[in-house]
Amino acid sequence: MPDGLSQWQPVRPTYLQDMRNAAIQSSFSIEATPSTMKYNGGSGVGFNASVPITTLTYNRVYQMRIITKNFHPIHLHVYPMQIIGVWNTQTSTVTPGDCGNYKQGEFYDNIMASQICVVRFRTIDFGGKVIIHCHLLRHEDQGAMAWINVTGGPTIPTTPVSTSTPCTTYQ
């Protein structure tokens, strides 16, 4: 007789829905060094506010291989990343399962593992500029950050800075 718990499935918001069996729009790799972000194994670029590292489409699922050699945790703003598995460099395929301490099927916003983690994320809720960077402040300040342009969808609202309201100083 079922216990009522083993069949329970949580209702998740769109950005946290399981993507392990989802069709992906495309796949790419990201790697950080102390001063660059490398897209698909390229030579790497320091931060350039006028040029995105790539352009993605709103409301699609993307697969990303995260390479975090030499202690460079990758942080993606806005979109939670779901662990799919580990990239097998010999066969260029994904081996489903945990990636180090990151559990398959779980969502994270920072990834750093000794293996190449394969994650998926859905470009949902917001379009426009999305930041991706090494989560070490010194490295992102040296240029280990980039932005992804997500076309379509609503952009993140901005609030204009008020010039008429003085700041409050706490003592």
C-alpha positions as CSV (number, residue, x, y, z in Angstrom):
1,M,0.0,0.0,0.0
2,P,1.5,3.4,-1.0
3,D,2.5,5.6,1.9
4,G,1.4,8.8,0.2
5,L,5.0,10.2,0.2
6,S,6.8,8.1,-2.3
7,Q,4.6,9.4,-5.2
8,W,4.7,13.0,-4.2
9,Q,6.2,15.4,-6.7
10,P,6.6,19.1,-5.8
11,V,5.1,21.7,-8.0
12,R,8.0,23.7,-9.2
13,P,8.1,27.2,-10.8
14,T,9.1,27.2,-14.5
15,Y,12.7,28.0,-13.9
16,L,13.1,24.9,-11.6
17,Q,11.4,22.3,-13.7
18,D,13.3,19.2,-14.4
19,M,15.3,19.5,-17.6
20,R,17.1,16.1,-17.6
21,N,14.9,14.9,-20.5
22,A,14.3,18.2,-22.2
23,A,15.3,18.9,-25.7
24,I,18.2,21.4,-25.8
25,Q,18.6,24.4,-28.1
26,S,22.4,24.1,-28.2
27,S,25.4,23.1,-26.1
28,F,28.5,25.0,-25.3
29,S,31.4,25.2,-22.8
30,I,32.5,27.9,-20.4
31,E,35.9,28.1,-18.6
32,A,37.3,30.8,-16.3
33,T,40.9,31.8,-15.9
34,P,42.2,34.6,-13.6
35,S,41.5,37.2,-16.3
36,T,39.3,35.7,-19.0
37,M,36.2,33.7,-19.7
38,K,36.6,31.1,-22.5
39,Y,33.6,30.2,-24.6
40,N,33.8,26.8,-26.5
41,G,37.5,26.5,-25.8
42,G,38.4,29.8,-27.4
43,S,41.4,31.9,-26.4
44,G,39.3,33.8,-23.9
45,V,38.1,37.3,-23.6
46,G,38.4,39.8,-20.7
47,F,35.2,41.6,-19.8
48,N,33.8,43.7,-22.7
49,A,30.6,45.6,-21.8
50,S,29.7,46.1,-25.5
51,V,30.1,42.5,-26.8
52,P,28.3,39.4,-25.4
53,I,30.2,36.1,-25.1
54,T,27.2,34.5,-26.9
55,T,23.6,35.2,-27.8
56,L,20.8,32.8,-26.7
57,T,17.0,32.8,-27.3
58,Y,14.4,33.3,-24.6
59,N,12.4,30.3,-23.3
60,R,14.8,27.6,-24.5
61,V,16.9,25.0,-22.6
62,Y,20.6,25.2,-23.0
63,Q,23.3,22.7,-22.0
64,M,26.6,24.0,-20.7
65,R,29.9,22.2,-19.9
66,I,31.5,24.0,-16.9
67,I,35.3,23.7,-16.8
68,T,36.6,24.8,-13.4
69,K,40.2,23.8,-13.4
70,N,42.5,25.6,-11.0
71,F,39.8,26.7,-8.6
72,H,37.5,29.0,-10.7
73,P,33.9,28.6,-9.5
74,I,31.5,29.6,-12.3
75,H,28.4,31.7,-11.3
76,L,25.5,32.3,-13.6
77,H,23.1,35.1,-12.7
78,V,19.3,34.8,-13.2
79,Y,19.0,31.2,-14.3
80,P,19.5,28.3,-11.9
81,M,21.7,25.5,-13.4
82,Q,20.5,21.8,-13.1
83,I,23.2,19.1,-12.8
84,I,22.9,16.6,-15.7
85,G,26.2,14.7,-15.3
86,V,29.9,14.6,-16.1
87,W,31.5,15.3,-19.5
88,N,33.5,12.3,-20.8
89,T,36.4,13.9,-22.8
90,Q,37.3,10.6,-24.5
91,T,33.8,10.0,-26.0
92,S,32.5,13.6,-26.0
93,T,29.4,12.4,-24.3
94,V,27.6,13.1,-21.0
95,T,27.7,10.4,-18.3
96,P,24.5,11.0,-16.3
97,G,25.0,11.3,-12.5
98,D,26.5,13.4,-9.8
99,C,29.4,15.8,-10.6
100,G,31.6,15.7,-7.5
101,N,29.5,17.1,-4.6
102,Y,26.8,18.4,-7.0
103,K,23.9,16.0,-7.1
104,Q,22.3,15.1,-10.4
105,G,18.9,16.7,-10.8
106,E,19.6,19.5,-8.2
107,F,19.8,23.2,-9.0
108,Y,22.8,25.4,-8.2
109,D,24.0,28.9,-9.1
110,N,27.7,28.3,-8.5
111,I,29.6,25.3,-9.8
112,M,33.2,24.2,-9.0
113,A,34.2,20.6,-9.4
114,S,37.3,18.6,-10.4
115,Q,35.4,17.1,-13.3
116,I,33.7,18.9,-16.2
117,C,30.1,19.4,-15.0
118,V,27.3,19.3,-17.5
119,V,24.4,21.5,-16.6
120,R,21.2,22.7,-18.2
121,F,19.4,26.0,-17.7
122,R,16.2,27.5,-19.1
123,T,16.2,31.1,-20.3
124,I,13.0,32.0,-18.6
125,D,11.5,35.0,-16.8
126,F,14.0,37.6,-18.1
127,G,15.8,38.4,-21.3
128,G,18.6,40.9,-22.0
129,K,22.0,40.9,-20.4
130,V,22.9,38.0,-18.1
131,I,26.2,37.9,-16.3
132,I,28.4,34.9,-16.0
133,H,31.7,35.1,-14.1
134,C,34.4,33.4,-11.9
135,H,33.0,33.7,-8.4
136,L,36.3,34.9,-7.0
137,L,36.1,38.6,-6.6
138,R,39.8,39.2,-7.5
139,H,39.4,37.2,-10.7
140,E,36.1,38.9,-11.8
141,D,37.8,42.2,-11.2
142,Q,40.7,41.2,-13.4
143,G,38.2,40.3,-16.3
144,A,37.0,36.8,-15.6
145,M,33.4,37.7,-16.4
146,A,31.3,38.0,-19.4
147,W,27.6,38.6,-20.4
148,I,25.2,36.5,-22.4
149,N,22.6,38.3,-24.5
150,V,19.2,36.6,-24.3
151,T,17.0,37.8,-27.1
152,G,13.2,38.0,-26.6
153,G,11.3,38.0,-23.4
154,P,10.9,40.7,-20.8
155,T,14.1,42.5,-19.7
156,I,15.0,42.9,-16.1
157,P,13.2,46.1,-14.9
158,T,15.4,49.0,-13.8
159,T,14.6,51.5,-11.1
160,P,15.9,55.0,-11.8
161,V,18.1,56.5,-9.1
162,S,16.3,59.3,-7.2
163,T,18.2,62.5,-6.9
164,S,15.6,64.1,-4.6
165,T,15.8,61.6,-1.7
166,P,19.0,62.0,0.4
167,C,20.8,58.9,1.6
168,T,20.5,58.0,5.3
169,T,23.7,57.6,7.3
170,Y,23.5,55.1,10.2
171,Q,25.8,55.6,13.1
